[in-house]
Amino acid sequence: MEYQAITPDDIAQTDGLEDWSVIDGPAITAEFIATDYLASADLVRTFAALAEEHQHHPDIELRYPGRLKVVLTTHDTGGLSNHDVAMARRFTAAARDAGASAVAD
């Protein structure tokens, strides 16, 4: 998949990104909460495997008691791209599959 730059405004109009917010950089971020710390650590591993598979790597922060903060951006475009959108959707689906939920802003 070729990188296609997108704008923060495009993100707001894109389906499937309801759990994600635009932050400075620009980047998109979401926070998920799992049932406990070990479940959130397992979700980090799932996200890392997806990132490796698709060669698009996020920043992930694991917090007690079971929260994950994920930040996506595309360094090659200096901002947001179609790859960020695709990975955000994959991460949201993986989180839901694992029983985690998005934390509302």
Biopython code that builds the backbone (N, CA, C, O; Angstrom):
import numpy as np
from Bio.PDB.StructureBuilder import StructureBuilder

atoms = [
    (1, "MET", "N", (0.852, -1.180, 0.000)),
    (1, "MET", "CA", (0.000, 0.000, 0.000)),
    (1, "MET", "C", (0.894, 1.237, 0.000)),
    (1, "MET", "O", (1.801, 1.367, 0.822)),
    (2, "GLU", "N", (0.628, 2.112, -0.907)),
    (2, "GLU", "CA", (1.388, 3.357, -1.017)),
    (2, "GLU", "C", (0.854, 4.378, -0.013)),
    (2, "GLU", "O", (-0.343, 4.424, 0.271)),
    (3, "TYR", "N", (1.764, 5.194, 0.516)),
    (3, "TYR", "CA", (1.346, 6.240, 1.454)),
    (3, "TYR", "C", (0.592, 7.334, 0.722)),
    (3, "TYR", "O", (1.052, 7.847, -0.298)),
    (4, "GLN", "N", (-0.571, 7.686, 1.252)),
    (4, "GLN", "CA", (-1.342, 8.822, 0.766)),
    (4, "GLN", "C", (-1.571, 9.735, 1.961)),
    (4, "GLN", "O", (-2.234, 9.354, 2.926)),
    (5, "ALA", "N", (-1.027, 10.926, 1.892)),
    (5, "ALA", "CA", (-1.182, 11.874, 2.989)),
    (5, "ALA", "C", (-2.645, 12.266, 3.135)),
    (5, "ALA", "O", (-3.362, 12.424, 2.147)),
    (6, "ILE", "N", (-3.073, 12.420, 4.378)),
    (6, "ILE", "CA", (-4.414, 12.900, 4.661)),
    (6, "ILE", "C", (-4.326, 14.000, 5.712)),
    (6, "ILE", "O", (-3.321, 14.119, 6.414)),
    (7, "THR", "N", (-5.357, 14.783, 5.815)),
    (7, "THR", "CA", (-5.360, 15.916, 6.750)),
    (7, "THR", "C", (-6.119, 15.551, 8.023)),
    (7, "THR", "O", (-6.884, 14.587, 8.038)),
    (8, "PRO", "N", (-5.909, 16.319, 9.084)),
    (8, "PRO", "CA", (-6.726, 16.113, 10.289)),
    (8, "PRO", "C", (-8.222, 16.226, 10.007)),
    (8, "PRO", "O", (-9.020, 15.512, 10.614)),
    (9, "ASP", "N", (-8.608, 17.111, 9.097)),
    (9, "ASP", "CA", (-10.026, 17.231, 8.744)),
    (9, "ASP", "C", (-10.556, 15.952, 8.107)),
    (9, "ASP", "O", (-11.702, 15.565, 8.334)),
    (10, "ASP", "N", (-9.708, 15.294, 7.301)),
    (10, "ASP", "CA", (-10.106, 14.018, 6.693)),
    (10, "ASP", "C", (-10.417, 12.978, 7.770)),
    (10, "ASP", "O", (-11.342, 12.180, 7.625)),
    (11, "ILE", "N", (-9.633, 12.996, 8.852)),
    (11, "ILE", "CA", (-9.826, 12.030, 9.942)),
    (11, "ILE", "C", (-11.225, 12.173, 10.535)),
    (11, "ILE", "O", (-11.907, 11.177, 10.775)),
    (12, "ALA", "N", (-11.643, 13.394, 10.766)),
    (12, "ALA", "CA", (-12.955, 13.643, 11.364)),
    (12, "ALA", "C", (-14.095, 13.126, 10.499)),
    (12, "ALA", "O", (-15.177, 12.836, 11.009)),
    (13, "GLN", "N", (-13.863, 13.007, 9.198)),
    (13, "GLN", "CA", (-14.897, 12.573, 8.264)),
    (13, "GLN", "C", (-14.758, 11.112, 7.867)),
    (13, "GLN", "O", (-15.468, 10.645, 6.976)),
    (14, "THR", "N", (-13.852, 10.382, 8.513)),
    (14, "THR", "CA", (-13.580, 8.997, 8.146)),
    (14, "THR", "C", (-14.287, 8.044, 9.095)),
    (14, "THR", "O", (-14.109, 8.118, 10.311)),
    (15, "ASP", "N", (-15.090, 7.149, 8.534)),
    (15, "ASP", "CA", (-15.783, 6.147, 9.338)),
    (15, "ASP", "C", (-14.792, 5.184, 9.984)),
    (15, "ASP", "O", (-13.724, 4.910, 9.437)),
    (16, "GLY", "N", (-15.160, 4.683, 11.145)),
    (16, "GLY", "CA", (-14.354, 3.684, 11.830)),
    (16, "GLY", "C", (-13.282, 4.246, 12.731)),
    (16, "GLY", "O", (-12.481, 3.490, 13.282)),
    (17, "LEU", "N", (-13.245, 5.564, 12.897)),
    (17, "LEU", "CA", (-12.222, 6.180, 13.740)),
    (17, "LEU", "C", (-12.833, 6.905, 14.944)),
    (17, "LEU", "O", (-12.239, 7.844, 15.474)),
    (18, "GLU", "N", (-13.999, 6.474, 15.363)),
    (18, "GLU", "CA", (-14.699, 7.142, 16.453)),
    (18, "GLU", "C", (-13.903, 7.119, 17.761)),
    (18, "GLU", "O", (-14.068, 8.006, 18.598)),
    (19, "ASP", "N", (-13.055, 6.127, 17.941)),
    (19, "ASP", "CA", (-12.253, 6.000, 19.164)),
    (19, "ASP", "C", (-10.970, 6.831, 19.120)),
    (19, "ASP", "O", (-10.241, 6.892, 20.110)),
    (20, "TRP", "N", (-10.688, 7.466, 17.989)),
    (20, "TRP", "CA", (-9.419, 8.140, 17.766)),
    (20, "TRP", "C", (-9.596, 9.658, 17.693)),
    (20, "TRP", "O", (-10.612, 10.159, 17.213)),
    (21, "SER", "N", (-8.578, 10.377, 18.184)),
    (21, "SER", "CA", (-8.579, 11.838, 18.160)),
    (21, "SER", "C", (-7.298, 12.337, 17.507)),
    (21, "SER", "O", (-6.249, 11.701, 17.609)),
    (22, "VAL", "N", (-7.391, 13.468, 16.845)),
    (22, "VAL", "CA", (-6.215, 14.097, 16.252)),
    (22, "VAL", "C", (-5.490, 14.891, 17.337)),
    (22, "VAL", "O", (-6.114, 15.603, 18.123)),
    (23, "ILE", "N", (-4.171, 14.758, 17.366)),
    (23, "ILE", "CA", (-3.335, 15.549, 18.270)),
    (23, "ILE", "C", (-2.255, 16.231, 17.450)),
    (23, "ILE", "O", (-2.071, 15.934, 16.269)),
    (24, "ASP", "N", (-1.544, 17.150, 18.090)),
    (24, "ASP", "CA", (-0.465, 17.867, 17.399)),
    (24, "ASP", "C", (0.561, 16.896, 16.850)),
    (24, "ASP", "O", (0.825, 15.842, 17.429)),
    (25, "GLY", "N", (1.114, 17.267, 15.752)),
    (25, "GLY", "CA", (2.176, 16.463, 15.159)),
    (25, "GLY", "C", (2.121, 16.434, 13.653)),
    (25, "GLY", "O", (3.192, 16.572, 13.063)),
    (26, "PRO", "N", (1.027, 16.275, 12.959)),
    (26, "PRO", "CA", (-0.200, 15.721, 13.519)),
    (26, "PRO", "C", (-0.108, 14.203, 13.646)),
    (26, "PRO", "O", (0.656, 13.535, 12.950)),
    (27, "ALA", "N", (-0.904, 13.704, 14.548)),
    (27, "ALA", "CA", (-0.989, 12.265, 14.805)),
    (27, "ALA", "C", (-2.409, 11.968, 15.262)),
    (27, "ALA", "O", (-3.192, 12.885, 15.510)),
    (28, "ILE", "N", (-2.741, 10.684, 15.373)),
    (28, "ILE", "CA", (-4.014, 10.296, 15.972)),
    (28, "ILE", "C", (-3.713, 9.440, 17.187)),
    (28, "ILE", "O", (-2.711, 8.726, 17.234)),
    (29, "THR", "N", (-4.597, 9.524, 18.165)),
    (29, "THR", "CA", (-4.395, 8.788, 19.405)),
    (29, "THR", "C", (-5.710, 8.198, 19.887)),
    (29, "THR", "O", (-6.791, 8.732, 19.636)),
    (30, "ALA", "N", (-5.581, 7.076, 20.589)),
    (30, "ALA", "CA", (-6.725, 6.452, 21.253)),
    (30, "ALA", "C", (-6.213, 5.823, 22.538)),
    (30, "ALA", "O", (-5.036, 5.488, 22.672)),
    (31, "GLU", "N", (-7.139, 5.675, 23.480)),
    (31, "GLU", "CA", (-6.798, 5.008, 24.723)),
    (31, "GLU", "C", (-7.800, 3.884, 24.936)),
    (31, "GLU", "O", (-9.007, 4.070, 24.788)),
    (32, "PHE", "N", (-7.276, 2.717, 25.285)),
    (32, "PHE", "CA", (-8.110, 1.540, 25.519)),
    (32, "PHE", "C", (-7.884, 1.059, 26.944)),
    (32, "PHE", "O", (-6.806, 1.239, 27.510)),
    (33, "ILE", "N", (-8.921, 0.442, 27.521)),
    (33, "ILE", "CA", (-8.780, -0.144, 28.842)),
    (33, "ILE", "C", (-9.181, -1.612, 28.761)),
    (33, "ILE", "O", (-10.242, -1.964, 28.246)),
    (34, "ALA", "N", (-8.307, -2.446, 29.282)),
    (34, "ALA", "CA", (-8.534, -3.888, 29.307)),
    (34, "ALA", "C", (-8.985, -4.286, 30.712)),
    (34, "ALA", "O", (-9.070, -3.447, 31.610)),
    (35, "THR", "N", (-9.266, -5.552, 30.886)),
    (35, "THR", "CA", (-9.790, -6.020, 32.166)),
    (35, "THR", "C", (-8.783, -5.901, 33.303)),
    (35, "THR", "O", (-9.171, -5.730, 34.458)),
    (36, "ASP", "N", (-7.503, -5.990, 32.987)),
    (36, "ASP", "CA", (-6.471, -5.838, 34.009)),
    (36, "ASP", "C", (-5.124, -5.573, 33.322)),
    (36, "ASP", "O", (-5.038, -5.504, 32.096)),
    (37, "TYR", "N", (-4.095, -5.431, 34.131)),
    (37, "TYR", "CA", (-2.776, -5.074, 33.615)),
    (37, "TYR", "C", (-2.230, -6.138, 32.656)),
    (37, "TYR", "O", (-1.690, -5.801, 31.603)),
    (38, "LEU", "N", (-2.366, -7.419, 33.014)),
    (38, "LEU", "CA", (-1.853, -8.480, 32.134)),
    (38, "LEU", "C", (-2.603, -8.528, 30.811)),
    (38, "LEU", "O", (-2.003, -8.770, 29.763)),
    (39, "ALA", "N", (-3.907, -8.301, 30.852)),
    (39, "ALA", "CA", (-4.683, -8.277, 29.605)),
    (39, "ALA", "C", (-4.236, -7.116, 28.718)),
    (39, "ALA", "O", (-4.180, -7.250, 27.495)),
    (40, "SER", "N", (-3.922, -5.985, 29.331)),
    (40, "SER", "CA", (-3.450, -4.854, 28.529)),
    (40, "SER", "C", (-2.051, -5.134, 27.973)),
    (40, "SER", "O", (-1.737, -4.712, 26.860)),
    (41, "ALA", "N", (-1.217, -5.833, 28.727)),
    (41, "ALA", "CA", (0.108, -6.214, 28.220)),
    (41, "ALA", "C", (-0.027, -7.178, 27.039)),
    (41, "ALA", "O", (0.730, -7.085, 26.072)),
    (42, "ASP", "N", (-0.983, -8.096, 27.115)),
    (42, "ASP", "CA", (-1.241, -8.993, 25.983)),
    (42, "ASP", "C", (-1.694, -8.202, 24.759)),
    (42, "ASP", "O", (-1.330, -8.532, 23.630)),
    (43, "LEU", "N", (-2.487, -7.160, 24.988)),
    (43, "LEU", "CA", (-2.952, -6.336, 23.877)),
    (43, "LEU", "C", (-1.798, -5.566, 23.240)),
    (43, "LEU", "O", (-1.787, -5.360, 22.026)),
    (44, "VAL", "N", (-0.826, -5.137, 24.049)),
    (44, "VAL", "CA", (0.376, -4.507, 23.489)),
    (44, "VAL", "C", (1.054, -5.470, 22.526)),
    (44, "VAL", "O", (1.466, -5.077, 21.434)),
    (45, "ARG", "N", (1.168, -6.723, 22.928)),
    (45, "ARG", "CA", (1.805, -7.728, 22.059)),
    (45, "ARG", "C", (1.006, -7.917, 20.765)),
    (45, "ARG", "O", (1.590, -8.055, 19.690)),
    (46, "THR", "N", (-0.304, -7.925, 20.865)),
    (46, "THR", "CA", (-1.151, -8.040, 19.672)),
    (46, "THR", "C", (-0.941, -6.844, 18.748)),
    (46, "THR", "O", (-0.784, -7.006, 17.538)),
    (47, "PHE", "N", (-0.940, -5.636, 19.331)),
    (47, "PHE", "CA", (-0.710, -4.435, 18.527)),
    (47, "PHE", "C", (0.675, -4.475, 17.878)),
    (47, "PHE", "O", (0.830, -4.098, 16.716)),
    (48, "ALA", "N", (1.679, -4.932, 18.628)),
    (48, "ALA", "CA", (3.040, -5.002, 18.083)),
    (48, "ALA", "C", (3.109, -5.984, 16.917)),
    (48, "ALA", "O", (3.788, -5.719, 15.925)),
    (49, "ALA", "N", (2.421, -7.101, 17.026)),
    (49, "ALA", "CA", (2.411, -8.082, 15.933)),
    (49, "ALA", "C", (1.736, -7.503, 14.691)),
    (49, "ALA", "O", (2.217, -7.700, 13.575)),
    (50, "LEU", "N", (0.628, -6.792, 14.879)),
    (50, "LEU", "CA", (-0.034, -6.137, 13.748)),
    (50, "LEU", "C", (0.876, -5.093, 13.115)),
    (50, "LEU", "O", (0.957, -4.987, 11.891)),
    (51, "ALA", "N", (1.553, -4.330, 13.951)),
    (51, "ALA", "CA", (2.465, -3.298, 13.448)),
    (51, "ALA", "C", (3.586, -3.913, 12.626)),
    (51, "ALA", "O", (3.924, -3.402, 11.559)),
    (52, "GLU", "N", (4.158, -4.992, 13.108)),
    (52, "GLU", "CA", (5.235, -5.668, 12.368)),
    (52, "GLU", "C", (4.713, -6.217, 11.041)),
    (52, "GLU", "O", (5.358, -6.079, 10.002)),
    (53, "GLU", "N", (3.547, -6.834, 11.092)),
    (53, "GLU", "CA", (2.955, -7.419, 9.885)),
    (53, "GLU", "C", (2.748, -6.368, 8.799)),
    (53, "GLU", "O", (2.933, -6.648, 7.614)),
    (54, "HIS", "N", (2.365, -5.166, 9.203)),
    (54, "HIS", "CA", (2.045, -4.109, 8.247)),
    (54, "HIS", "C", (3.133, -3.045, 8.133)),
    (54, "HIS", "O", (2.978, -2.069, 7.400)),
    (55, "GLN", "N", (4.243, -3.238, 8.865)),
    (55, "GLN", "CA", (5.375, -2.306, 8.834)),
    (55, "GLN", "C", (4.951, -0.856, 9.067)),
    (55, "GLN", "O", (5.370, 0.063, 8.363)),
    (56, "HIS", "N", (4.103, -0.692, 10.083)),
    (56, "HIS", "CA", (3.650, 0.648, 10.472)),
    (56, "HIS", "C", (3.534, 0.657, 11.988)),
    (56, "HIS", "O", (2.590, 0.100, 12.549)),
    (57, "HIS", "N", (4.489, 1.287, 12.643)),
    (57, "HIS", "CA", (4.684, 1.124, 14.079)),
    (57, "HIS", "C", (4.227, 2.331, 14.893)),
    (57, "HIS", "O", (4.664, 3.453, 14.640)),
    (58, "PRO", "N", (3.346, 2.101, 15.871)),
    (58, "PRO", "CA", (2.852, 3.182, 16.717)),
    (58, "PRO", "C", (3.731, 3.382, 17.946)),
    (58, "PRO", "O", (4.613, 2.575, 18.239)),
    (59, "ASP", "N", (3.474, 4.463, 18.647)),
    (59, "ASP", "CA", (3.968, 4.614, 20.011)),
    (59, "ASP", "C", (2.868, 4.047, 20.902)),
    (59, "ASP", "O", (1.694, 4.378, 20.735)),
    (60, "ILE", "N", (3.252, 3.191, 21.848)),
    (60, "ILE", "CA", (2.287, 2.579, 22.761)),
    (60, "ILE", "C", (2.774, 2.796, 24.184)),
    (60, "ILE", "O", (3.937, 2.552, 24.506)),
    (61, "GLU", "N", (1.864, 3.258, 25.025)),
    (61, "GLU", "CA", (2.174, 3.461, 26.437)),
    (61, "GLU", "C", (1.236, 2.577, 27.257)),
    (61, "GLU", "O", (0.014, 2.671, 27.133)),
    (62, "LEU", "N", (1.811, 1.730, 28.087)),
    (62, "LEU", "CA", (1.044, 0.843, 28.966)),
    (62, "LEU", "C", (0.979, 1.466, 30.355)),
    (62, "LEU", "O", (2.008, 1.812, 30.936)),
    (63, "ARG", "N", (-0.226, 1.606, 30.882)),
    (63, "ARG", "CA", (-0.419, 2.237, 32.189)),
    (63, "ARG", "C", (-1.220, 1.316, 33.098)),
    (63, "ARG", "O", (-2.090, 0.573, 32.646)),
    (64, "TYR", "N", (-0.915, 1.378, 34.363)),
    (64, "TYR", "CA", (-1.683, 0.657, 35.358)),
    (64, "TYR", "C", (-3.018, 1.371, 35.535)),
    (64, "TYR", "O", (-3.022, 2.602, 35.528)),
    (65, "PRO", "N", (-4.144, 0.693, 35.693)),
    (65, "PRO", "CA", (-4.305, -0.723, 35.960)),
    (65, "PRO", "C", (-4.556, -1.583, 34.721)),
    (65, "PRO", "O", (-4.639, -2.806, 34.839)),
    (66, "GLY", "N", (-4.676, -0.994, 33.570)),
    (66, "GLY", "CA", (-4.903, -1.774, 32.353)),
    (66, "GLY", "C", (-5.203, -0.893, 31.172)),
    (66, "GLY", "O", (-6.009, -1.242, 30.310)),
    (67, "ARG", "N", (-4.549, 0.259, 31.133)),
    (67, "ARG", "CA", (-4.787, 1.223, 30.055)),
    (67, "ARG", "C", (-3.641, 1.238, 29.060)),
    (67, "ARG", "O", (-2.470, 1.088, 29.411)),
    (68, "LEU", "N", (-4.022, 1.423, 27.814)),
    (68, "LEU", "CA", (-3.057, 1.567, 26.723)),
    (68, "LEU", "C", (-3.339, 2.865, 25.993)),
    (68, "LEU", "O", (-4.481, 3.145, 25.627)),
    (69, "LYS", "N", (-2.315, 3.644, 25.785)),
    (69, "LYS", "CA", (-2.425, 4.835, 24.948)),
    (69, "LYS", "C", (-1.631, 4.541, 23.675)),
    (69, "LYS", "O", (-0.471, 4.132, 23.733)),
    (70, "VAL", "N", (-2.268, 4.752, 22.537)),
    (70, "VAL", "CA", (-1.656, 4.457, 21.240)),
    (70, "VAL", "C", (-1.620, 5.749, 20.425)),
    (70, "VAL", "O", (-2.607, 6.482, 20.362)),
    (71, "VAL", "N", (-0.474, 6.019, 19.802)),
    (71, "VAL", "CA", (-0.318, 7.186, 18.936)),
    (71, "VAL", "C", (0.201, 6.717, 17.583)),
    (71, "VAL", "O", (1.196, 5.997, 17.504)),
    (72, "LEU", "N", (-0.477, 7.129, 16.530)),
    (72, "LEU", "CA", (-0.096, 6.787, 15.158)),
    (72, "LEU", "C", (0.210, 8.050, 14.358)),
    (72, "LEU", "O", (-0.507, 9.047, 14.449)),
    (73, "THR", "N", (1.278, 7.991, 13.581)),
    (73, "THR", "CA", (1.626, 9.029, 12.621)),
    (73, "THR", "C", (2.492, 8.373, 11.552)),
    (73, "THR", "O", (3.014, 7.277, 11.756)),
    (74, "THR", "N", (2.641, 9.037, 10.424)),
    (74, "THR", "CA", (3.461, 8.500, 9.340)),
    (74, "THR", "C", (4.651, 9.413, 9.129)),
    (74, "THR", "O", (4.514, 10.519, 8.606)),
    (75, "HIS", "N", (5.817, 8.947, 9.537)),
    (75, "HIS", "CA", (7.026, 9.760, 9.428)),
    (75, "HIS", "C", (7.375, 10.074, 7.973)),
    (75, "HIS", "O", (7.895, 11.149, 7.674)),
    (76, "ASP", "N", (7.088, 9.132, 7.068)),
    (76, "ASP", "CA", (7.421, 9.332, 5.654)),
    (76, "ASP", "C", (6.641, 10.476, 5.010)),
    (76, "ASP", "O", (7.094, 11.062, 4.026)),
    (77, "THR", "N", (5.463, 10.794, 5.566)),
    (77, "THR", "CA", (4.677, 11.904, 5.010)),
    (77, "THR", "C", (4.721, 13.133, 5.911)),
    (77, "THR", "O", (4.195, 14.188, 5.556)),
    (78, "GLY", "N", (5.349, 12.994, 7.077)),
    (78, "GLY", "CA", (5.419, 14.114, 8.006)),
    (78, "GLY", "C", (4.083, 14.439, 8.640)),
    (78, "GLY", "O", (3.850, 15.570, 9.067)),
    (79, "GLY", "N", (3.211, 13.456, 8.702)),
    (79, "GLY", "CA", (1.890, 13.667, 9.286)),
    (79, "GLY", "C", (1.053, 12.417, 9.204)),
    (79, "GLY", "O", (1.527, 11.317, 9.488)),
    (80, "LEU", "N", (-0.181, 12.587, 8.819)),
    (80, "LEU", "CA", (-1.128, 11.477, 8.764)),
    (80, "LEU", "C", (-1.221, 10.897, 7.356)),
    (80, "LEU", "O", (-1.049, 11.592, 6.355)),
    (81, "SER", "N", (-1.500, 9.588, 7.323)),
    (81, "SER", "CA", (-1.656, 8.921, 6.027)),
    (81, "SER", "C", (-2.732, 7.853, 6.103)),
    (81, "SER", "O", (-3.276, 7.555, 7.166)),
    (82, "ASN", "N", (-3.018, 7.286, 4.937)),
    (82, "ASN", "CA", (-3.959, 6.181, 4.844)),
    (82, "ASN", "C", (-3.500, 4.990, 5.692)),
    (82, "ASN", "O", (-4.336, 4.202, 6.133)),
    (83, "HIS", "N", (-2.221, 4.844, 5.925)),
    (83, "HIS", "CA", (-1.714, 3.756, 6.772)),
    (83, "HIS", "C", (-2.149, 3.952, 8.225)),
    (83, "HIS", "O", (-2.458, 2.979, 8.913)),
    (84, "ASP", "N", (-2.177, 5.193, 8.693)),
    (84, "ASP", "CA", (-2.636, 5.460, 10.058)),
    (84, "ASP", "C", (-4.096, 5.066, 10.217)),
    (84, "ASP", "O", (-4.483, 4.474, 11.225)),
    (85, "VAL", "N", (-4.897, 5.395, 9.224)),
    (85, "VAL", "CA", (-6.314, 5.043, 9.258)),
    (85, "VAL", "C", (-6.478, 3.524, 9.292)),
    (85, "VAL", "O", (-7.247, 3.001, 10.099)),
    (86, "ALA", "N", (-5.767, 2.822, 8.431)),
    (86, "ALA", "CA", (-5.863, 1.361, 8.382)),
    (86, "ALA", "C", (-5.426, 0.724, 9.697)),
    (86, "ALA", "O", (-6.084, -0.192, 10.190)),
    (87, "MET", "N", (-4.318, 1.204, 10.270)),
    (87, "MET", "CA", (-3.835, 0.635, 11.526)),
    (87, "MET", "C", (-4.777, 0.970, 12.671)),
    (87, "MET", "O", (-5.008, 0.125, 13.536)),
    (88, "ALA", "N", (-5.321, 2.165, 12.702)),
    (88, "ALA", "CA", (-6.269, 2.530, 13.752)),
    (88, "ALA", "C", (-7.461, 1.584, 13.739)),
    (88, "ALA", "O", (-7.905, 1.126, 14.791)),
    (89, "ARG", "N", (-7.968, 1.299, 12.576)),
    (89, "ARG", "CA", (-9.102, 0.372, 12.468)),
    (89, "ARG", "C", (-8.706, -1.028, 12.943)),
    (89, "ARG", "O", (-9.480, -1.685, 13.640)),
    (90, "ARG", "N", (-7.526, -1.482, 12.578)),
    (90, "ARG", "CA", (-7.053, -2.804, 13.026)),
    (90, "ARG", "C", (-6.905, -2.853, 14.546)),
    (90, "ARG", "O", (-7.305, -3.826, 15.185)),
    (91, "PHE", "N", (-6.328, -1.801, 15.115)),
    (91, "PHE", "CA", (-6.132, -1.765, 16.565)),
    (91, "PHE", "C", (-7.468, -1.735, 17.302)),
    (91, "PHE", "O", (-7.629, -2.418, 18.313)),
    (92, "THR", "N", (-8.419, -0.959, 16.813)),
    (92, "THR", "CA", (-9.735, -0.902, 17.446)),
    (92, "THR", "C", (-10.396, -2.276, 17.417)),
    (92, "THR", "O", (-10.954, -2.723, 18.419)),
    (93, "ALA", "N", (-10.335, -2.942, 16.274)),
    (93, "ALA", "CA", (-10.930, -4.279, 16.160)),
    (93, "ALA", "C", (-10.232, -5.269, 17.088)),
    (93, "ALA", "O", (-10.895, -6.073, 17.743)),
    (94, "ALA", "N", (-8.905, -5.220, 17.151)),
    (94, "ALA", "CA", (-8.149, -6.134, 18.024)),
    (94, "ALA", "C", (-8.483, -5.874, 19.492)),
    (94, "ALA", "O", (-8.614, -6.815, 20.274)),
    (95, "ALA", "N", (-8.620, -4.608, 19.868)),
    (95, "ALA", "CA", (-8.971, -4.273, 21.245)),
    (95, "ALA", "C", (-10.344, -4.838, 21.599)),
    (95, "ALA", "O", (-10.526, -5.430, 22.662)),
    (96, "ARG", "N", (-11.286, -4.654, 20.716)),
    (96, "ARG", "CA", (-12.640, -5.176, 20.975)),
    (96, "ARG", "C", (-12.632, -6.697, 21.051)),
    (96, "ARG", "O", (-13.292, -7.278, 21.913)),
    (97, "ASP", "N", (-11.889, -7.348, 20.155)),
    (97, "ASP", "CA", (-11.772, -8.799, 20.180)),
    (97, "ASP", "C", (-11.196, -9.299, 21.493)),
    (97, "ASP", "O", (-11.531, -10.391, 21.952)),
    (98, "ALA", "N", (-10.325, -8.494, 22.095)),
    (98, "ALA", "CA", (-9.671, -8.860, 23.350)),
    (98, "ALA", "C", (-10.504, -8.472, 24.568)),
    (98, "ALA", "O", (-10.092, -8.720, 25.701)),
    (99, "GLY", "N", (-11.666, -7.868, 24.350)),
    (99, "GLY", "CA", (-12.521, -7.469, 25.459)),
    (99, "GLY", "C", (-12.192, -6.120, 26.054)),
    (99, "GLY", "O", (-12.715, -5.755, 27.107)),
    (100, "ALA", "N", (-11.320, -5.369, 25.378)),
    (100, "ALA", "CA", (-10.971, -4.021, 25.840)),
    (100, "ALA", "C", (-11.947, -3.029, 25.227)),
    (100, "ALA", "O", (-12.589, -3.316, 24.216)),
    (101, "SER", "N", (-12.050, -1.872, 25.840)),
    (101, "SER", "CA", (-12.919, -0.827, 25.309)),
    (101, "SER", "C", (-12.164, 0.478, 25.227)),
    (101, "SER", "O", (-11.171, 0.693, 25.922)),
    (102, "ALA", "N", (-12.655, 1.343, 24.364)),
    (102, "ALA", "CA", (-12.039, 2.662, 24.216)),
    (102, "ALA", "C", (-12.432, 3.537, 25.407)),
    (102, "ALA", "O", (-13.542, 3.449, 25.930)),
    (103, "VAL", "N", (-11.506, 4.365, 25.808)),
    (103, "VAL", "CA", (-11.761, 5.328, 26.889)),
    (103, "VAL", "C", (-12.225, 6.607, 26.228)),
    (103, "VAL", "O", (-11.541, 7.146, 25.357)),
    (104, "ALA", "N", (-13.382, 7.095, 26.637)),
    (104, "ALA", "CA", (-13.914, 8.338, 26.071)),
    (104, "ALA", "C", (-13.057, 9.520, 26.521)),
    (104, "ALA", "O", (-12.536, 9.549, 27.635)),
    (105, "ASP", "N", (-12.929, 10.492, 25.617)),
    (105, "ASP", "CA", (-12.163, 11.713, 25.948)),
    (105, "ASP", "C", (-12.813, 12.482, 27.077)),
    (105, "ASP", "O", (-12.306, 13.528, 27.483)),
]
sb = StructureBuilder()
sb.init_structure("model")
sb.init_model(0)
sb.init_chain("A")
sb.init_seg("    ")
for serial, (resi, resn, name, xyz) in enumerate(atoms, 1):
    if name == "N":
        sb.init_residue(resn, " ", resi, " ")
    sb.init_atom(name, np.array(xyz, "f"), 0.0, 1.0, " ", f" {name:<3s}", serial, name[0])
structure = sb.get_structure()
